[in-house]
Amino acid sequence: MPEFVHKPVMATEALDALRPCPGGRYADGTIGGGGHAAIILAASSPTGWLFGCDRDGAAVEAARAQLAEFAGRFEIRHGNFAELADWVPAASCDGVLLDLGVSSPQLDSPERGFSFQQDGPLDMRMDAQQPMTAADLVNGAGVEELAGIFGEFGGERKARKCAKAIVGERDRHPFKTTRQLAGFIERLAPRHGRKTHPATKIFQALRIAVNDEVGSLKRGLEAAVKILKPGGRLAVITFHSLEDRLVKDFGRARARDYAFTGGVDVPELREPRLPELKWITRKAIKPGAAELAENPRSRSAQLRVMEKI
Ligand SMILES: C[S@@+](CC[C@H](N)C(=O)[O-])C[C@H]1O[C@@H](n2cnc3c(N)ncnc32)[C@H](O)[C@@H]1O
């Protein structure tokens, strides 16, 4: 496995959003290699406190080592940020950070099976203790389920065609490795000069499904609001449009002074309630030119910032 090095994305912008200060309490729900966490702890020295978690046990170990100089000022647990409110006291935090997606060490370790740049087992689990792998899904789910995953989580236009072909192929040749699946998709939907690999969307969709990223994010946003103090800030860095839309819709719903049911906002049926959040920035913040030039993986990042009322 490569050394656990992950360059924190939009670190300056996240710091501006969270405004860490001595005595403040912060939560990092995606601690990864501890990059953002180190910056938060340094900026809140000497008395700031950090709660951290990650679904990836290797990340938790790496973060604890990376943050050794701040020993006594943090608690890091192995777990899903969806469960943050189960162990972080309610209304205790001045800032919560979620830096979604996968880390460079996860992407760059072939044995984790996130990428088809190198061959590895079709795994994709962030949490190695979870039973279901991407291979289980690809070799076990029906056409409808696979097509739904590829379409909804990957925005794949040929979702059904890919799902049908996979189901037709797997009885003879079960899908075991990343390159095997990527090669199969490429033969099905050749590049025709496109720069991105035809399997990119299918891999993103499988990763989202294997790790229940949509369900975790919805529950994680709820948990973040619970653990924030009034005036505390929630900063979320997303890497694709599905995540960003979820964050935007969540923020919009919580910033309204009314609720509605049934998915349609009919003025006569609105139920008044107090807004819980306000937007700090109307639009998503994007990485600056210098970061984009230095770290190509930041190119799809977007930061949204809300404040608890
Ligand atoms: C982009 S990396 C974070 C990097 C980190 N901010 C840093 O500076 O080192 C995303 C991390 O979030 C973790 N992760 C993704 N979804 C999670 C969830 N629902 N709960 C906890 N950790 C999660 C991944 O395992 C990965 O380590």
The ligand as a Gaussian input file, in Angstrom:
#p B3LYP/6-31G(d) Opt

LIG

0 1
 C      -11.361000      13.093000       0.454000
 S      -10.956000      12.031000       1.768000
 C      -10.728000      13.097000       3.139000
 C       -9.345000      13.620000       3.296000
 C       -9.103000      14.470000       4.514000
 N       -9.975000      15.619000       4.544000
 C       -7.659000      14.902000       4.586000
 O       -7.385000      16.095000       4.502000
 O       -6.801000      14.025000       4.736000
 C      -12.479000      11.321000       2.133000
 C      -12.459000      10.364000       3.299000
 O      -13.793000      10.254000       3.758000
 C      -14.023000       8.930000       4.138000
 N      -15.482000       8.767000       4.085000
 C      -16.281000       8.829000       3.003000
 N      -17.561000       8.664000       3.369000
 C      -17.571000       8.530000       4.717000
 C      -18.595000       8.352000       5.684000
 N      -19.877000       8.250000       5.329000
 N      -18.243000       8.288000       6.990000
 C      -16.930000       8.394000       7.364000
 N      -15.924000       8.531000       6.483000
 C      -16.227000       8.611000       5.182000
 C      -13.231000       8.097000       3.169000
 O      -12.931000       6.835000       3.716000
 C      -11.976000       8.974000       2.991000
 O      -10.967000       8.597000       3.887000

